[in-house]
Each structure stands twice: as structure tokens, then as C-alpha cells.
Amino acid sequence: MKGFVKNSVSKDVNEQLMNEFKTIGTINSNVSNKQVYENLKLLDPNGNFKNGAVLFFGNEPEIYFEQAIIRCVEFDGIDKRYINDDKIFGGALYLQYKQAIQWLKKKLNVRYDIEGQGSGPRKENWEIPETVFKEAIINSLAHRDYYDKGAVTTIELFDNRVEITNTEGLVSAIHSSDF
């Protein structure tokens, strides 16, 4: 991949994201990033990054794959007539996922149950369970064709539903009445 090669790791790779990946994956911090790339088969025989490395750990994968973004749109009502909010999230896929979840969290009703008369742990109760969105967004990112121009994952929020789509046919309407 031109422009994203082993010699440009310091500027092209999101080191903070790599460290977070190691923490979440319980990978010892002494394991080198190169070893992680090799274990995940993200390097070609010449030691250059494969496309997966760009999408997973690149600072700006949308430079190489312009469609590697998530677009989140909030509509007023139940059709696409009036737009209240329109955000585009780029960066590594995991960061896009986290930004999309945060966007939904701000837009949907989220209740907090506090146990122990206000001093206990706080539990979030989403209008639509968060796990539904996690599954739908991850599936959409995983099954998107990154070579197809315009293959953007889109999250559309209406008054009565949320639709998560990509151009490869993954369509999912999530209604709060279904839960």
C-alpha cells in the first residue's frame, strides 16, 4: 500500500490505539507492535502493512479507503425530510465504532439505575439495548466492501427507529418497540 509502509510506522500507526488493543487483549506490553502485526498476519512478506493494518491501526485509513467512515444522521420525524444532525467519523475502525456508540448514546434515551440509595454502582439502561447496536455496527464494519466506492456504513436515527446500513446489503431497522 503506497504511503503506508513499515518505514512510516511512527506517523501512520495510532500508537495509543495499539496500546489500548494490547490492554483489551491482555497482551503483555513487552510484546512488540511488530510481533502483534505478525501474529495478526497484517504484514506482507516484505514487512509492509496489509490493508487490514491500515483499517485497524492506521491514523487515517480513509486516506487510503475513502469509504472507510461511518456516517451518523439524525432525522426529525419518521422520514428523511429534515436532518437534525449529520456527523462523519473516520479513523481506525475501532475508533469509528466507539464514536458511533457515543453519538447514539447522546441521541437516545438512557436511564441510570443507581443502587444502594444513591451511593451504589450506576447501571445504564438504553432505550434500545446497547448490545443491539454493538452487534449491528460491528457486523456492518466487518462485512463492508472497502474497495467499493461509496460503501459507507450509515446509522440513521428516526423518531421511531434506528437503521444501520451499508451498500453491501446489510440493512437493519431497530425499533424501540421490539425490546
Contacts in CASP RR format, 6 or more apart in sequence:
PFRMAT RR
TARGET T0000
AUTHOR 0000-0000-0000
METHOD contacts of the structure
MODEL  1
MKGFVKNSVSKDVNEQLMNEFKTIGTINSNVSNKQVYENLKLLDPNGNFK
NGAVLFFGNEPEIYFEQAIIRCVEFDGIDKRYINDDKIFGGALYLQYKQA
IQWLKKKLNVRYDIEGQGSGPRKENWEIPETVFKEAIINSLAHRDYYDKG
AVTTIELFDNRVEITNTEGLVSAIHSSDF
1 48 0 8 1.000
1 49 0 8 1.000
1 50 0 8 1.000
1 51 0 8 1.000
1 54 0 8 1.000
1 64 0 8 1.000
3 12 0 8 1.000
4 12 0 8 1.000
4 48 0 8 1.000
4 49 0 8 1.000
4 53 0 8 1.000
4 54 0 8 1.000
4 58 0 8 1.000
4 64 0 8 1.000
5 48 0 8 1.000
5 49 0 8 1.000
6 43 0 8 1.000
6 47 0 8 1.000
6 48 0 8 1.000
6 49 0 8 1.000
9 33 0 8 1.000
11 59 0 8 1.000
12 49 0 8 1.000
12 54 0 8 1.000
12 58 0 8 1.000
12 59 0 8 1.000
13 33 0 8 1.000
13 53 0 8 1.000
13 57 0 8 1.000
13 58 0 8 1.000
13 59 0 8 1.000
14 57 0 8 1.000
14 58 0 8 1.000
14 59 0 8 1.000
14 91 0 8 1.000
14 92 0 8 1.000
14 95 0 8 1.000
15 33 0 8 1.000
17 57 0 8 1.000
17 58 0 8 1.000
17 92 0 8 1.000
17 94 0 8 1.000
17 95 0 8 1.000
18 33 0 8 1.000
18 36 0 8 1.000
18 57 0 8 1.000
19 29 0 8 1.000
20 94 0 8 1.000
21 27 0 8 1.000
21 36 0 8 1.000
21 56 0 8 1.000
21 57 0 8 1.000
21 94 0 8 1.000
22 28 0 8 1.000
22 29 0 8 1.000
22 31 0 8 1.000
22 36 0 8 1.000
27 36 0 8 1.000
34 43 0 8 1.000
37 43 0 8 1.000
37 49 0 8 1.000
37 53 0 8 1.000
40 53 0 8 1.000
40 56 0 8 1.000
41 50 0 8 1.000
42 49 0 8 1.000
42 50 0 8 1.000
42 52 0 8 1.000
42 53 0 8 1.000
42 56 0 8 1.000
42 57 0 8 1.000
43 49 0 8 1.000
43 50 0 8 1.000
43 53 0 8 1.000
44 50 0 8 1.000
51 64 0 8 1.000
51 65 0 8 1.000
51 146 0 8 1.000
54 61 0 8 1.000
54 64 0 8 1.000
54 65 0 8 1.000
55 61 0 8 1.000
55 65 0 8 1.000
55 68 0 8 1.000
55 92 0 8 1.000
55 93 0 8 1.000
55 146 0 8 1.000
56 92 0 8 1.000
56 93 0 8 1.000
56 94 0 8 1.000
57 92 0 8 1.000
58 91 0 8 1.000
58 92 0 8 1.000
59 91 0 8 1.000
59 92 0 8 1.000
60 90 0 8 1.000
60 91 0 8 1.000
61 68 0 8 1.000
61 90 0 8 1.000
61 91 0 8 1.000
61 92 0 8 1.000
61 93 0 8 1.000
62 68 0 8 1.000
62 69 0 8 1.000
62 90 0 8 1.000
62 91 0 8 1.000
65 146 0 8 1.000
65 147 0 8 1.000
66 149 0 8 1.000
66 150 0 8 1.000
67 144 0 8 1.000
67 146 0 8 1.000
67 148 0 8 1.000
67 149 0 8 1.000
67 150 0 8 1.000
67 151 0 8 1.000
67 152 0 8 1.000
68 90 0 8 1.000
68 91 0 8 1.000
68 93 0 8 1.000
68 96 0 8 1.000
68 146 0 8 1.000
69 88 0 8 1.000
69 89 0 8 1.000
69 90 0 8 1.000
69 91 0 8 1.000
69 96 0 8 1.000
69 152 0 8 1.000
69 153 0 8 1.000
70 88 0 8 1.000
70 89 0 8 1.000
70 90 0 8 1.000
70 96 0 8 1.000
70 97 0 8 1.000
70 99 0 8 1.000
70 100 0 8 1.000
70 137 0 8 1.000
70 141 0 8 1.000
70 152 0 8 1.000
70 153 0 8 1.000
70 154 0 8 1.000
70 155 0 8 1.000
71 86 0 8 1.000
71 87 0 8 1.000
71 88 0 8 1.000
71 89 0 8 1.000
71 152 0 8 1.000
71 153 0 8 1.000
71 154 0 8 1.000
71 155 0 8 1.000
72 85 0 8 1.000
72 86 0 8 1.000
72 87 0 8 1.000
72 88 0 8 1.000
72 89 0 8 1.000
72 100 0 8 1.000
72 103 0 8 1.000
72 104 0 8 1.000
72 154 0 8 1.000
72 155 0 8 1.000
72 157 0 8 1.000
73 83 0 8 1.000
73 85 0 8 1.000
73 86 0 8 1.000
73 87 0 8 1.000
73 154 0 8 1.000
73 155 0 8 1.000
73 156 0 8 1.000
73 157 0 8 1.000
74 83 0 8 1.000
74 84 0 8 1.000
74 85 0 8 1.000
74 86 0 8 1.000
74 107 0 8 1.000
74 156 0 8 1.000
74 157 0 8 1.000
75 81 0 8 1.000
75 82 0 8 1.000
75 83 0 8 1.000
75 84 0 8 1.000
75 156 0 8 1.000
75 157 0 8 1.000
75 158 0 8 1.000
75 159 0 8 1.000
76 82 0 8 1.000
76 83 0 8 1.000
76 84 0 8 1.000
76 159 0 8 1.000
77 158 0 8 1.000
77 159 0 8 1.000
77 160 0 8 1.000
78 158 0 8 1.000
78 159 0 8 1.000
78 160 0 8 1.000
78 161 0 8 1.000
79 158 0 8 1.000
80 156 0 8 1.000
85 107 0 8 1.000
87 103 0 8 1.000
89 95 0 8 1.000
89 96 0 8 1.000
89 99 0 8 1.000
89 100 0 8 1.000
89 103 0 8 1.000
90 96 0 8 1.000
90 99 0 8 1.000
93 141 0 8 1.000
96 141 0 8 1.000
96 153 0 8 1.000
97 137 0 8 1.000
97 138 0 8 1.000
97 141 0 8 1.000
100 133 0 8 1.000
100 137 0 8 1.000
100 155 0 8 1.000
101 130 0 8 1.000
101 133 0 8 1.000
101 134 0 8 1.000
101 137 0 8 1.000
103 155 0 8 1.000
104 133 0 8 1.000
104 155 0 8 1.000
104 157 0 8 1.000
104 162 0 8 1.000
105 126 0 8 1.000
105 130 0 8 1.000
107 157 0 8 1.000
108 126 0 8 1.000
108 127 0 8 1.000
108 128 0 8 1.000
108 157 0 8 1.000
108 162 0 8 1.000
109 126 0 8 1.000
109 127 0 8 1.000
110 124 0 8 1.000
110 125 0 8 1.000
110 126 0 8 1.000
110 127 0 8 1.000
111 124 0 8 1.000
111 125 0 8 1.000
112 122 0 8 1.000
112 123 0 8 1.000
112 124 0 8 1.000
112 125 0 8 1.000
113 122 0 8 1.000
113 123 0 8 1.000
113 125 0 8 1.000
114 120 0 8 1.000
114 121 0 8 1.000
114 122 0 8 1.000
114 123 0 8 1.000
115 121 0 8 1.000
115 122 0 8 1.000
115 123 0 8 1.000
124 130 0 8 1.000
127 176 0 8 1.000
128 162 0 8 1.000
128 174 0 8 1.000
128 175 0 8 1.000
128 176 0 8 1.000
128 178 0 8 1.000
128 179 0 8 1.000
129 179 0 8 1.000
132 174 0 8 1.000
132 179 0 8 1.000
133 162 0 8 1.000
133 164 0 8 1.000
133 174 0 8 1.000
136 164 0 8 1.000
136 172 0 8 1.000
136 174 0 8 1.000
137 153 0 8 1.000
137 155 0 8 1.000
137 164 0 8 1.000
139 170 0 8 1.000
140 153 0 8 1.000
140 164 0 8 1.000
140 165 0 8 1.000
140 166 0 8 1.000
140 170 0 8 1.000
140 172 0 8 1.000
141 153 0 8 1.000
143 166 0 8 1.000
143 168 0 8 1.000
143 170 0 8 1.000
144 151 0 8 1.000
144 153 0 8 1.000
144 166 0 8 1.000
144 167 0 8 1.000
144 168 0 8 1.000
144 170 0 8 1.000
145 151 0 8 1.000
145 167 0 8 1.000
145 168 0 8 1.000
148 167 0 8 1.000
148 168 0 8 1.000
150 167 0 8 1.000
151 166 0 8 1.000
151 167 0 8 1.000
151 168 0 8 1.000
152 166 0 8 1.000
152 167 0 8 1.000
153 164 0 8 1.000
153 165 0 8 1.000
153 166 0 8 1.000
154 163 0 8 1.000
154 164 0 8 1.000
154 165 0 8 1.000
154 166 0 8 1.000
155 162 0 8 1.000
155 163 0 8 1.000
155 164 0 8 1.000
156 162 0 8 1.000
156 163 0 8 1.000
156 164 0 8 1.000
156 165 0 8 1.000
160 175 0 8 1.000
160 176 0 8 1.000
161 173 0 8 1.000
161 174 0 8 1.000
161 175 0 8 1.000
161 176 0 8 1.000
162 173 0 8 1.000
162 174 0 8 1.000
163 171 0 8 1.000
163 172 0 8 1.000
163 173 0 8 1.000
163 174 0 8 1.000
164 170 0 8 1.000
164 171 0 8 1.000
164 172 0 8 1.000
164 174 0 8 1.000
165 171 0 8 1.000
165 172 0 8 1.000
END
